[in-house]
Amino acid sequence: MSSRASILFWASTAASVLLLGSLWTLAGRLGSGAAGPQDYVLVAIAGIGLLATASISARIAFVIGQLKRRAQTGRR
């Protein structure tokens, strides 16, 4: 894996973890009833960000896996 792909993968994975923590905390506030309208907006933004960063990480992992498989079948 190239260094750029590695950095992008781990950065998007770290962002996913941070957004998951934010989403978890905000969901707890919504569940306790101590939430205002801004908390609903933040949940939506954190959810969209989590989906985006998780899909970026998954796409990078998928492409790297395909490239490794192609390289192995090309050597045979």
C-alpha positions as CSV (number, residue, x, y, z in Angstrom):
1,M,0.0,0.0,0.0
2,S,1.4,3.4,-0.9
3,S,2.0,5.9,1.8
4,R,-0.7,8.2,0.5
5,A,-3.3,5.5,0.5
6,S,-2.2,4.4,4.0
7,I,-2.5,7.9,5.3
8,L,-5.9,8.4,3.8
9,F,-7.1,5.1,5.1
10,W,-6.0,5.7,8.7
11,A,-7.2,9.3,8.7
12,S,-10.6,8.3,7.5
13,T,-10.7,5.5,10.0
14,A,-9.7,7.8,12.8
15,A,-12.4,10.3,11.7
16,S,-15.0,7.5,11.7
17,V,-14.1,6.6,15.3
18,L,-14.3,10.2,16.4
19,L,-17.7,10.7,14.7
20,L,-19.0,7.4,16.1
21,G,-18.1,8.7,19.6
22,S,-19.9,12.0,18.9
23,L,-22.9,10.2,17.6
24,W,-23.0,7.9,20.6
25,T,-22.8,10.8,23.0
26,L,-25.4,12.8,21.2
27,A,-27.7,9.8,21.0
28,G,-27.4,9.5,24.8
29,R,-28.4,13.1,25.2
30,L,-31.4,12.6,22.9
31,G,-32.4,9.5,24.8
32,S,-32.3,11.3,28.1
33,G,-34.6,14.0,26.9
34,A,-32.1,16.8,27.6
35,A,-31.7,17.7,24.0
36,G,-32.4,20.8,22.1
37,P,-33.1,21.3,18.4
38,Q,-29.4,21.8,17.7
39,D,-28.7,18.3,19.0
40,Y,-30.8,16.8,16.3
41,V,-28.9,18.7,13.7
42,L,-25.6,17.6,15.2
43,V,-26.8,13.9,15.1
44,A,-27.7,14.3,11.4
45,I,-24.3,15.8,10.6
46,A,-22.3,13.3,12.6
47,G,-24.3,10.4,11.0
48,I,-23.7,11.7,7.5
49,G,-20.0,12.2,8.3
50,L,-19.7,8.7,9.8
51,L,-21.2,7.2,6.7
52,A,-19.0,9.2,4.4
53,T,-15.7,8.4,6.3
54,A,-16.6,4.7,6.7
55,S,-17.4,4.3,3.0
56,I,-14.1,6.0,2.1
57,S,-12.2,3.6,4.4
58,A,-14.1,0.6,3.0
59,R,-13.4,1.7,-0.6
60,I,-9.7,2.1,0.0
61,A,-9.5,-1.4,1.6
62,F,-11.5,-2.9,-1.3
63,V,-9.3,-1.3,-3.9
64,I,-6.1,-2.4,-2.1
65,G,-7.4,-5.9,-1.9
66,Q,-8.2,-6.0,-5.6
67,L,-4.7,-4.7,-6.5
68,K,-3.1,-7.3,-4.3
69,R,-5.1,-10.1,-5.9
70,R,-4.3,-8.9,-9.4
71,A,-0.6,-8.8,-8.5
72,Q,-0.7,-12.4,-7.1
73,T,-2.5,-13.8,-10.2
74,G,-0.2,-11.9,-12.5
75,R,2.8,-13.6,-10.9
76,R,1.6,-17.1,-11.5
